[in-house]
Amino acid sequence: MAKWREITTLDEWKDVYATSEQRPVVLFKHSTACPVSAAALEEFDDYLGGQPREDVEYVLVKVIESRPVSNQIAEDLSLKHASPQIMRIEKKEQTWNSSHWSITKKHMTAVLD
């Protein structure tokens, strides 16, 4: 079973962003104050509980608690902020993203595997 790791600092984001040059990153932006985001996080955890790709780094950012990180991600990827939001980053480019009720285990399996 794969597990996500939380990033909370701009330096951690810079490292994750650099990592995307070598291997894909799936990043989940989570709002701890939103029930839609809580449901999406459950779907993300269900996806990771299956057999997701092992060559991918899975990362979570809490958008309220780590606002500067969340804002920098949106800026670096030229991607309008949403939460919940999930994205795949490869070679410092966002190659897929989804938000809100579209974040499901079924959708992630179809796109990410």
N, C-alpha and C positions, 0 to 999 in steps of 0.2 A: 504494500500500500504506500502510495506517495503521500507526502505531507507538504503543505505550504509553510513558508516562513514569513514572518511579519517583518517589514522594514519600517523604520520610524525616523530615519535621518536622511538628509540630502546626500551624505557620503555613501550610505548604503544604497540609495537609488543610483548614484553614479556607478557604483560597482555592478549593480544589476544591469544597468543600461550597457555598460562595457561587456558584460557577460553575453549579452544578446549578439555580439559579434561572433561568438564561438558556438553558441547553442541557443535554441529558442527559449523564451521566457513567457510564461503565462502569468499575467498580473491581474489580480482581483482588487478592485477599489470598493471598500465596504463602509457603509454608514452604520454605526452602532446605534443610531437613533431611529432607524427606519425598518419597519416590519417587512417591506419588500426586499430590502437588502438582507435581512435575516433569513428569509426564505431562499434567496439566491445563494447565500453562503452555505446553506444546507445542501443545495444542489451541487455546488462546487465540491464540498466534502464528499458527497455521494459519488461524484465523478472520480475523485481521487481515491476513493475506497475500492474502485474497480481495478482495472489494469491500464492506467494511463501510460503514455510514453515515458520511458525512464530517462530519455536524453533531454528532458525539458526541466527547467527550474520553475517552480511554482511559488509565487510571491503574493502576499496580501498587504494592502495599505489601508489603514483606517483613516477615512477622509476627514473626520472631525478632529481626531487626536493628532494627526500628522498632516495638517493642512498644507504646510510649505512643500512637503513631499508630493502630495496630491497635485498641487498647482504646478510644480516643476514637471511632473510626468505629462500633464496636459500640454504644457508649453513645449517640452522636448519632442513630443510626438505629434504636435499640431492637431490634437484631438480634443474636441469639446468635452468638458467634464460632465460626467453623469455618475450617479451612484444609486444602486449598484452598477458596476461596469466591469467587464472582463475583456482582456485583450491579449493577443499573441504578439510578441515583439521578436523580430528576427533582423539581425544586422542593423540595429538601431532604428528600425522602421516598424510601425504598427501594421501588421498584415491581416488582422481580423479583430473585430470588436463587437460586443453585444451589450445590451443593458436591460435593466428592469426584469420584466416577466419573461424575456427571451433567454435568460440565463437558466438553462435546464441541463440536467445530466445528459439527456438525449441529444440536445443541440451541441453540447460540448463534445460528446462522443463522435458525432457526425463530422464536426469540423476539425477537432484537434487530434484525433487518432489517425 
